[in-house]
C-alpha cells in the first residue's frame, strides 16, 4: 500500500521551493551583483596580433572601459604594437604585452609616440579577471595605464576592481597554451620567456563588414 504524504507537508515543501527560486531570481537580476566575464557586450571591432607563436584575436568592452578601449584601439590603428613583444608569461596567471615605447624594435614616428605616451584614467569595474580577459597594466597610480596590458591565463581575483578590464580573447587560446609551455626565467617579480615573443604585425576588422585593415 502506498504511503500518503500529508497535504500540509506537500504545500510546505512547494512554498519552500518557490521561496528559493524567488531568491535566486532576485540575485540574478540585482544591479549590485558582480558581473561575470561573459556579461559585458563585446563591440564589433576585432584586433589580431600575429606573433612568432601564432595569432591572438581579441575584442573590446566599450561600455565597460570606453576611454581605455579608445586609446588601445588607436594604438593598434597607428601600428604601435608592431614589432613589440610579450615580455612576461607566468603560467596560469598572465601573459603581458610590453609598453610600446620601450618594447618595440622599430623606431616610432611622432604620431605614434604622442599617443603611446598618453595615459588613461583607471576605469575599474566588477568584471572578473578570468582566463582570456584583457587587463591594463599600470604603476601604483591608478591613472597611469599607457599601452602595456595582460591577457589572463587563469583566474586572478586579487586583481578584480584594481586593474581596468577592457576586452577579452576571442580566438587564439591555442597560441596562449603554446606560450605557457615555453622555457622561462625569473627576473625580479616577473616570470619571463627565455626567447623573445615578437608581435610581428597587427591588423583589425569589424565583425559587421568583415573587412580587415592591416
C-alpha positions in Angstrom: 0.0 0.0 0.0 1.3 3.4 -0.9 2.1 5.8 1.9 0.1 9.1 1.7 2.0 12.3 2.1 0.1 14.8 4.2 -1.2 17.7 2.0 0.2 20.2 4.5 3.7 18.8 4.1 3.4 19.0 0.3 2.3 22.6 0.5 5.1 23.5 2.8 7.7 21.9 0.5 6.3 23.7 -2.5 6.4 27.0 -0.7 10.0 26.4 0.3 11.0 25.7 -3.3 9.2 28.8 -4.5 11.0 30.9 -2.0 14.4 29.5 -3.0 13.6 30.1 -6.7 12.4 33.7 -6.0 15.6 34.4 -4.0 17.8 33.1 -6.9 15.8 35.2 -9.4 16.3 38.3 -7.3 20.0 37.7 -7.0 20.4 37.1 -10.7 18.7 40.4 -11.5 20.2 42.5 -8.8 22.1 45.6 -10.1 24.7 45.1 -7.4 25.6 41.6 -8.5 29.2 41.5 -9.7 29.4 41.0 -13.5 30.9 37.7 -14.7 33.4 37.8 -17.5 30.8 36.8 -20.0 28.3 39.6 -19.1 29.8 42.6 -20.9 28.8 43.1 -24.5 31.7 43.0 -27.0 31.9 45.7 -29.6 32.1 44.8 -33.3 35.9 45.6 -33.6 38.4 42.7 -33.5 42.2 43.1 -33.3 44.6 40.4 -34.3 48.2 40.2 -33.0 50.3 37.9 -35.3 53.1 36.6 -33.1 56.0 34.3 -33.6 53.9 31.5 -32.0 50.6 32.1 -33.7 47.7 34.6 -33.8 45.8 36.1 -30.9 42.5 37.8 -31.5 40.5 39.9 -29.1 37.5 42.2 -28.8 36.7 45.2 -26.7 34.2 46.1 -23.9 33.4 49.7 -25.0 30.6 50.0 -22.4 32.9 48.9 -19.5 36.1 50.9 -20.3 35.4 53.4 -23.1 38.4 55.6 -22.7 40.8 52.6 -22.4 39.2 50.9 -25.5 39.5 54.1 -27.5 43.2 54.5 -26.5 44.2 50.9 -27.2 42.4 50.8 -30.5 44.1 54.0 -31.6 47.5 52.5 -30.7 46.6 49.5 -32.9 45.4 51.6 -35.8 48.6 53.5 -35.7 50.6 50.3 -35.8 52.2 50.9 -32.4 52.2 47.2 -31.3 54.0 46.1 -34.5 57.5 44.7 -33.5 56.6 44.9 -29.8 56.7 41.7 -27.7 55.0 39.7 -24.9 57.7 40.1 -22.3 56.0 38.1 -19.5 54.5 34.7 -19.4 53.5 33.5 -16.0 51.7 30.2 -16.5 48.2 30.2 -15.0 48.4 33.9 -14.3 49.1 36.4 -17.2 50.8 36.9 -20.5 51.8 40.6 -20.6 52.3 42.8 -23.6 55.2 45.2 -23.1 54.8 49.0 -23.2 55.2 50.0 -26.8 57.6 52.9 -26.1 60.3 50.5 -24.7 59.2 47.2 -26.2 59.3 47.8 -30.0 62.3 47.1 -32.1 61.2 49.5 -34.9 61.5 53.3 -34.3 58.3 55.2 -33.6 57.1 58.2 -35.6 55.9 61.3 -33.9 52.2 60.5 -34.0 52.8 57.0 -32.6 55.0 58.3 -29.8 52.5 61.1 -28.8 49.7 58.5 -28.5 51.9 55.9 -26.8 53.0 58.4 -24.1 49.4 59.2 -23.1 47.9 57.6 -20.0 44.3 56.8 -19.4 42.1 57.2 -16.3 41.6 54.0 -14.3 38.3 52.5 -15.4 37.7 49.9 -12.8 34.7 47.6 -13.0 33.1 44.5 -11.5 34.2 42.3 -14.4 36.2 39.4 -13.1 39.7 38.5 -14.0 39.4 35.1 -15.6 41.3 33.4 -18.4 41.1 35.3 -21.7 40.3 38.7 -20.1 42.4 41.7 -21.1 43.5 43.9 -18.2 45.6 47.1 -18.3 49.0 47.2 -16.7 49.8 50.3 -14.5 52.0 51.6 -11.8 50.8 52.4 -8.3 49.0 55.5 -9.7 45.5 54.2 -10.7 45.6 56.6 -13.7 49.0 55.5 -15.0 48.0 52.9 -17.6 49.5 53.5 -21.0 50.0 50.7 -23.5 51.0 47.6 -21.6 48.3 45.1 -20.9 47.9 41.5 -19.7 46.0 38.6 -21.1 44.8 36.5 -18.2 45.9 32.8 -18.3 43.8 31.9 -15.2 41.6 33.3 -12.5 43.1 36.2 -10.5 40.5 37.5 -8.0 43.1 39.7 -6.3 43.2 41.9 -9.5 39.4 42.4 -9.5 38.5 46.1 -9.2 42.2 47.1 -9.1 43.0 47.0 -12.8 41.0 48.1 -15.8 39.4 45.3 -17.8 38.7 46.4 -21.4 38.2 43.3 -23.5 38.7 39.6 -23.9 40.3 36.9 -26.1 38.0 35.8 -29.0 40.4 33.5 -30.8 43.9 32.1 -30.1 43.7 30.2 -26.9 45.9 27.5 -28.5 48.5 30.2 -29.0 48.4 31.1 -25.3 48.8 27.4 -24.4 51.9 27.3 -26.6 53.3 30.4 -24.8 52.7 28.7 -21.4 54.9 25.8 -22.4 57.9 28.0 -23.3 61.0 28.0 -21.1 61.0 30.9 -18.7 63.4 32.7 -16.3 62.7 34.7 -13.1 63.6 38.3 -13.2 62.6 40.2 -10.1 58.8 39.7 -9.7 58.4 38.8 -13.4 58.4 35.3 -15.0 59.8 36.0 -18.5 60.2 33.8 -21.6 63.8 32.9 -22.4 63.1 33.7 -26.1 61.5 36.9 -27.4 57.8 36.5 -28.3 57.5 39.1 -31.0 54.3 40.7 -32.2 55.3 40.6 -35.9 52.3 42.6 -37.1 48.7 43.6 -36.2 45.5 44.1 -38.0 41.9 44.8 -37.2 38.5 44.3 -38.7 34.8 44.9 -38.0 32.6 41.8 -37.5 29.8 43.6 -39.2 31.5 44.1 -42.5 34.4 41.5 -42.2 36.9 43.9 -43.9 40.4 43.6 -42.5 42.7 46.6 -42.2 46.4 46.0 -41.9 
